Protein backbone atom coordinates (compact mmCIF):
# COMPACT_ATOMS: atom_id res chain seq x y z
CA UNK A 1 0.00 0.00 0.00
CA UNK A 2 2.92 2.33 0.78
CA UNK A 3 4.44 1.83 -2.69
CA UNK A 4 1.08 2.27 -4.44
CA UNK A 5 0.52 5.55 -2.57
CA UNK A 6 3.98 6.74 -3.58
CA UNK A 7 3.34 5.98 -7.26
CA UNK A 8 0.05 7.92 -7.12
CA UNK A 9 1.81 10.86 -5.45
CA UNK A 10 4.49 10.88 -8.18
CA UNK A 11 1.85 10.84 -10.91
CA UNK A 12 -0.19 13.66 -9.32
CA UNK A 13 2.96 15.70 -8.80
CA UNK A 14 3.99 15.28 -12.43
CA UNK A 15 0.53 16.34 -13.65
CA UNK A 16 0.65 19.50 -11.58
CA UNK A 17 4.01 20.65 -12.92
CA UNK A 18 2.53 22.74 -15.74
CA UNK A 19 0.22 24.60 -13.38
CA UNK A 20 2.69 25.16 -10.56
CA UNK A 21 5.99 25.66 -12.44
CA UNK A 22 5.47 29.42 -12.68
CA UNK A 23 4.61 29.96 -9.02
CA UNK A 24 6.56 27.26 -7.03
CA UNK A 25 9.62 26.15 -8.97
CA UNK A 26 11.75 25.27 -5.92
CA UNK A 27 8.89 23.29 -4.40
CA UNK A 28 8.26 21.35 -7.59
CA UNK A 29 11.96 20.63 -7.99
CA UNK A 30 12.10 19.41 -4.39
CA UNK A 31 9.17 17.09 -5.00
CA UNK A 32 10.87 15.68 -8.10
CA UNK A 33 14.03 15.07 -6.06
CA UNK A 34 11.99 13.35 -3.35
CA UNK A 35 10.32 11.15 -5.95
CA UNK A 36 13.67 10.24 -7.40
CA UNK A 37 15.13 9.39 -3.99
CA UNK A 38 12.11 7.26 -3.10
CA UNK A 39 12.29 5.35 -6.38
CA UNK A 40 16.00 4.69 -5.94
CA UNK A 41 15.43 3.54 -2.34
CA UNK A 42 12.73 1.09 -3.48
CA UNK A 43 14.99 -0.17 -6.25
CA UNK A 44 17.80 -0.91 -3.73
CA UNK A 45 15.37 -2.61 -1.30
CA UNK A 46 14.06 -5.04 -3.91
CA UNK A 47 17.56 -5.72 -5.21
CA UNK A 48 18.59 -6.65 -1.64
CA UNK A 49 15.49 -8.86 -1.26
CA UNK A 50 16.30 -10.67 -4.52
CA UNK A 51 19.87 -11.33 -3.28
CA UNK A 52 18.53 -12.78 0.02
CA UNK A 53 16.14 -15.03 -1.94
CA UNK A 54 19.02 -16.29 -4.10
CA UNK A 55 21.09 -17.21 -1.04
CA UNK A 56 18.14 -19.01 0.53
CA UNK A 57 17.58 -21.00 -2.67
CA UNK A 58 21.23 -22.16 -2.59
CA UNK A 59 20.94 -23.24 1.06
CA UNK A 60 17.67 -25.11 0.55
CA UNK A 61 19.03 -26.85 -2.56
CA UNK A 62 22.05 -28.06 -0.55
CA UNK A 63 19.70 -29.37 2.15
CA UNK A 64 17.70 -31.29 -0.46
CA UNK A 65 20.90 -32.88 -1.80
CA UNK A 66 21.92 -33.96 1.73
CA UNK A 67 18.51 -35.52 2.30
CA UNK A 68 18.68 -37.43 -0.97
CA UNK A 69 22.16 -38.70 -0.09
CA UNK A 70 20.80 -39.99 3.22
CA UNK A 71 17.94 -41.72 1.39
CA UNK A 72 20.39 -43.42 -0.97
CA UNK A 73 22.46 -44.67 1.98
CA UNK A 74 19.31 -45.95 3.67
CA UNK A 75 18.26 -47.80 0.52
CA UNK A 76 21.71 -49.44 0.28
CA UNK A 77 21.57 -50.55 3.93
CA UNK A 78 18.08 -51.97 3.46
CA UNK A 79 19.30 -53.98 0.45
CA UNK A 80 22.10 -55.48 2.54
CA UNK A 81 19.61 -56.43 5.23
CA UNK A 82 17.47 -58.19 2.63
CA UNK A 83 20.49 -60.21 1.50
CA UNK A 84 21.27 -61.19 5.09
CA UNK A 85 17.66 -62.23 5.61
CA UNK A 86 17.84 -64.51 2.58
CA UNK A 87 21.00 -66.13 3.96
CA UNK A 88 19.35 -66.66 7.33
CA UNK A 89 16.32 -68.24 5.68
CA UNK A 90 18.51 -70.70 3.77
CA UNK A 91 20.43 -71.50 6.95
CA UNK A 92 17.20 -72.17 8.82
CA UNK A 93 15.99 -74.47 6.02
CA UNK A 94 19.22 -76.47 6.20
CA UNK A 95 19.04 -76.70 9.98
CA UNK A 96 15.43 -77.85 9.80
CA UNK A 97 16.44 -80.48 7.25
CA UNK A 98 19.23 -81.71 9.52
CA UNK A 99 16.81 -81.72 12.43
CA UNK A 100 14.29 -83.84 10.52
CA UNK A 101 17.00 -86.19 9.35
CA UNK A 102 18.20 -86.69 12.92
CA UNK A 103 14.65 -87.29 14.16
CA UNK A 104 14.04 -89.84 11.40
CA UNK A 105 17.31 -91.61 12.15
CA UNK A 106 16.52 -91.63 15.87
CA UNK A 107 13.14 -93.26 15.28
CA UNK A 108 14.72 -95.86 13.06
CA UNK A 109 17.40 -96.67 15.59
CA UNK A 110 14.86 -96.86 18.41
CA UNK A 111 13.09 -99.56 16.41
CA UNK A 112 16.41 -101.36 15.91
CA UNK A 113 17.03 -101.33 19.68
CA UNK A 114 13.87 -103.32 20.17
CA UNK A 115 14.83 -105.79 17.44
CA UNK A 116 18.56 -106.07 18.06
CA UNK A 117 19.40 -106.34 21.70
CA UNK A 118 23.03 -107.10 20.99
CA UNK A 119 23.45 -103.64 19.45
CA UNK A 120 21.70 -101.83 22.29
CA UNK A 121 24.76 -100.03 23.66
CA UNK A 122 25.79 -98.69 20.28
CA UNK A 123 22.30 -97.62 19.39
CA UNK A 124 21.79 -95.99 22.79
CA UNK A 125 25.00 -94.02 22.29
CA UNK A 126 23.85 -92.98 18.84
CA UNK A 127 20.52 -91.97 20.29
CA UNK A 128 22.17 -89.75 22.88
CA UNK A 129 24.22 -88.10 20.17
CA UNK A 130 21.18 -87.56 18.01
CA UNK A 131 19.33 -85.99 20.91
CA UNK A 132 22.24 -83.69 21.54
CA UNK A 133 22.24 -82.70 17.88
CA UNK A 134 18.51 -82.05 17.97
CA UNK A 135 18.93 -79.74 20.97
CA UNK A 136 21.82 -77.96 19.26
CA UNK A 137 19.87 -77.49 16.03
CA UNK A 138 16.88 -76.32 18.02
CA UNK A 139 19.02 -73.69 19.71
CA UNK A 140 20.37 -72.61 16.32
CA UNK A 141 16.84 -72.34 14.97
CA UNK A 142 15.90 -70.16 17.97
CA UNK A 143 18.93 -67.94 17.26
CA UNK A 144 17.92 -67.60 13.61
CA UNK A 145 14.37 -66.68 14.64
CA UNK A 146 15.76 -64.03 16.99
CA UNK A 147 17.94 -62.59 14.22
CA UNK A 148 14.88 -62.52 11.96
CA UNK A 149 12.99 -60.58 14.63
CA UNK A 150 15.90 -58.15 14.98
CA UNK A 151 15.96 -57.68 11.21
CA UNK A 152 12.26 -56.94 11.10
CA UNK A 153 12.68 -54.29 13.79
CA UNK A 154 15.55 -52.71 11.86
CA UNK A 155 13.49 -52.80 8.68
CA UNK A 156 10.66 -50.96 10.44
CA UNK A 157 13.13 -48.41 11.78
CA UNK A 158 14.51 -47.82 8.27
CA UNK A 159 10.98 -47.40 6.92
CA UNK A 160 10.26 -44.80 9.60
CA UNK A 161 13.49 -42.92 8.82
CA UNK A 162 12.76 -42.99 5.09
CA UNK A 163 9.28 -41.59 5.69
CA UNK A 164 10.77 -38.79 7.77
CA UNK A 165 13.32 -38.00 5.05
CA UNK A 166 10.54 -37.92 2.44
CA UNK A 167 8.61 -35.40 4.55
CA UNK A 168 11.72 -33.24 5.03
CA UNK A 169 12.50 -33.34 1.31
CA UNK A 170 8.94 -32.32 0.44
CA UNK A 171 9.15 -29.39 2.88
CA UNK A 172 12.51 -28.34 1.47
CA UNK A 173 11.17 -28.47 -2.09
CA UNK A 174 8.20 -26.32 -1.05
CA UNK A 175 10.54 -23.87 0.68
CA UNK A 176 12.73 -23.58 -2.39
CA UNK A 177 9.71 -22.95 -4.64
CA UNK A 178 8.51 -20.27 -2.22
CA UNK A 179 11.85 -18.46 -2.37
CA UNK A 180 11.99 -18.78 -6.15
CA UNK A 181 8.56 -17.12 -6.37
CA UNK A 182 9.66 -14.40 -3.92
CA UNK A 183 12.81 -13.75 -5.93
CA UNK A 184 10.70 -13.48 -9.08
CA UNK A 185 8.50 -10.91 -7.35
CA UNK A 186 11.46 -9.00 -5.95
CA UNK A 187 13.13 -8.83 -9.34
CA UNK A 188 9.90 -7.65 -10.93
CA UNK A 189 9.58 -4.91 -8.33
CA UNK A 190 13.26 -4.09 -8.74
CA UNK A 191 12.84 -3.62 -12.49
CA UNK A 192 9.73 -1.52 -11.96
CA UNK A 193 11.41 0.78 -9.44
CA UNK A 194 14.54 1.03 -11.54
CA UNK A 195 12.34 2.32 -14.37
CA UNK A 196 10.53 4.66 -11.96
CA UNK A 197 13.89 5.92 -10.74
CA UNK A 198 15.01 6.62 -14.29
CA UNK A 199 11.75 8.43 -15.12
CA UNK A 200 11.97 10.51 -11.93
CA UNK A 201 15.58 11.39 -12.66
CA UNK A 202 14.76 12.38 -16.25
CA UNK A 203 11.88 14.55 -15.01
CA UNK A 204 14.17 16.28 -12.51
CA UNK A 205 16.83 16.89 -15.15
CA UNK A 206 14.26 18.33 -17.57
CA UNK A 207 12.87 20.54 -14.84
CA UNK A 208 16.36 21.76 -13.97
CA UNK A 209 16.86 22.70 -17.60
CA UNK A 210 13.52 24.52 -17.74
CA UNK A 211 14.40 26.40 -14.54
CA UNK A 212 17.70 27.53 -16.04
C-alpha positions in Angstrom: 0.0 0.0 0.0 2.9 2.3 0.8 4.4 1.8 -2.7 1.1 2.3 -4.4 0.5 5.6 -2.6 4.0 6.7 -3.6 3.3 6.0 -7.3 0.1 7.9 -7.1 1.8 10.9 -5.5 4.5 10.9 -8.2 1.9 10.8 -10.9 -0.2 13.7 -9.3 3.0 15.7 -8.8 4.0 15.3 -12.4 0.5 16.3 -13.6 0.6 19.5 -11.6 4.0 20.7 -12.9 2.5 22.7 -15.7 0.2 24.6 -13.4 2.7 25.2 -10.6 6.0 25.7 -12.4 5.5 29.4 -12.7 4.6 30.0 -9.0 6.6 27.3 -7.0 9.6 26.2 -9.0 11.8 25.3 -5.9 8.9 23.3 -4.4 8.3 21.3 -7.6 12.0 20.6 -8.0 12.1 19.4 -4.4 9.2 17.1 -5.0 10.9 15.7 -8.1 14.0 15.1 -6.1 12.0 13.4 -3.3 10.3 11.1 -6.0 13.7 10.2 -7.4 15.1 9.4 -4.0 12.1 7.3 -3.1 12.3 5.3 -6.4 16.0 4.7 -5.9 15.4 3.5 -2.3 12.7 1.1 -3.5 15.0 -0.2 -6.3 17.8 -0.9 -3.7 15.4 -2.6 -1.3 14.1 -5.0 -3.9 17.6 -5.7 -5.2 18.6 -6.7 -1.6 15.5 -8.9 -1.3 16.3 -10.7 -4.5 19.9 -11.3 -3.3 18.5 -12.8 0.0 16.1 -15.0 -1.9 19.0 -16.3 -4.1 21.1 -17.2 -1.0 18.1 -19.0 0.5 17.6 -21.0 -2.7 21.2 -22.2 -2.6 20.9 -23.2 1.1 17.7 -25.1 0.5 19.0 -26.8 -2.6 22.1 -28.1 -0.5 19.7 -29.4 2.2 17.7 -31.3 -0.5 20.9 -32.9 -1.8 21.9 -34.0 1.7 18.5 -35.5 2.3 18.7 -37.4 -1.0 22.2 -38.7 -0.1 20.8 -40.0 3.2 17.9 -41.7 1.4 20.4 -43.4 -1.0 22.5 -44.7 2.0 19.3 -45.9 3.7 18.3 -47.8 0.5 21.7 -49.4 0.3 21.6 -50.5 3.9 18.1 -52.0 3.5 19.3 -54.0 0.4 22.1 -55.5 2.5 19.6 -56.4 5.2 17.5 -58.2 2.6 20.5 -60.2 1.5 21.3 -61.2 5.1 17.7 -62.2 5.6 17.8 -64.5 2.6 21.0 -66.1 4.0 19.3 -66.7 7.3 16.3 -68.2 5.7 18.5 -70.7 3.8 20.4 -71.5 7.0 17.2 -72.2 8.8 16.0 -74.5 6.0 19.2 -76.5 6.2 19.0 -76.7 10.0 15.4 -77.9 9.8 16.4 -80.5 7.2 19.2 -81.7 9.5 16.8 -81.7 12.4 14.3 -83.8 10.5 17.0 -86.2 9.3 18.2 -86.7 12.9 14.7 -87.3 14.2 14.0 -89.8 11.4 17.3 -91.6 12.2 16.5 -91.6 15.9 13.1 -93.3 15.3 14.7 -95.9 13.1 17.4 -96.7 15.6 14.9 -96.9 18.4 13.1 -99.6 16.4 16.4 -101.4 15.9 17.0 -101.3 19.7 13.9 -103.3 20.2 14.8 -105.8 17.4 18.6 -106.1 18.1 19.4 -106.3 21.7 23.0 -107.1 21.0 23.4 -103.6 19.4 21.7 -101.8 22.3 24.8 -100.0 23.7 25.8 -98.7 20.3 22.3 -97.6 19.4 21.8 -96.0 22.8 25.0 -94.0 22.3 23.8 -93.0 18.8 20.5 -92.0 20.3 22.2 -89.8 22.9 24.2 -88.1 20.2 21.2 -87.6 18.0 19.3 -86.0 20.9 22.2 -83.7 21.5 22.2 -82.7 17.9 18.5 -82.1 18.0 18.9 -79.7 21.0 21.8 -78.0 19.3 19.9 -77.5 16.0 16.9 -76.3 18.0 19.0 -73.7 19.7 20.4 -72.6 16.3 16.8 -72.3 15.0 15.9 -70.2 18.0 18.9 -67.9 17.3 17.9 -67.6 13.6 14.4 -66.7 14.6 15.8 -64.0 17.0 17.9 -62.6 14.2 14.9 -62.5 12.0 13.0 -60.6 14.6 15.9 -58.1 15.0 16.0 -57.7 11.2 12.3 -56.9 11.1 12.7 -54.3 13.8 15.5 -52.7 11.9 13.5 -52.8 8.7 10.7 -51.0 10.4 13.1 -48.4 11.8 14.5 -47.8 8.3 11.0 -47.4 6.9 10.3 -44.8 9.6 13.5 -42.9 8.8 12.8 -43.0 5.1 9.3 -41.6 5.7 10.8 -38.8 7.8 13.3 -38.0 5.0 10.5 -37.9 2.4 8.6 -35.4 4.5 11.7 -33.2 5.0 12.5 -33.3 1.3 8.9 -32.3 0.4 9.1 -29.4 2.9 12.5 -28.3 1.5 11.2 -28.5 -2.1 8.2 -26.3 -1.1 10.5 -23.9 0.7 12.7 -23.6 -2.4 9.7 -23.0 -4.6 8.5 -20.3 -2.2 11.9 -18.5 -2.4 12.0 -18.8 -6.1 8.6 -17.1 -6.4 9.7 -14.4 -3.9 12.8 -13.7 -5.9 10.7 -13.5 -9.1 8.5 -10.9 -7.4 11.5 -9.0 -5.9 13.1 -8.8 -9.3 9.9 -7.7 -10.9 9.6 -4.9 -8.3 13.3 -4.1 -8.7 12.8 -3.6 -12.5 9.7 -1.5 -12.0 11.4 0.8 -9.4 14.5 1.0 -11.5 12.3 2.3 -14.4 10.5 4.7 -12.0 13.9 5.9 -10.7 15.0 6.6 -14.3 11.8 8.4 -15.1 12.0 10.5 -11.9 15.6 11.4 -12.7 14.8 12.4 -16.2 11.9 14.6 -15.0 14.2 16.3 -12.5 16.8 16.9 -15.2 14.3 18.3 -17.6 12.9 20.5 -14.8 16.4 21.8 -14.0 16.9 22.7 -17.6 13.5 24.5 -17.7 14.4 26.4 -14.5 17.7 27.5 -16.0 
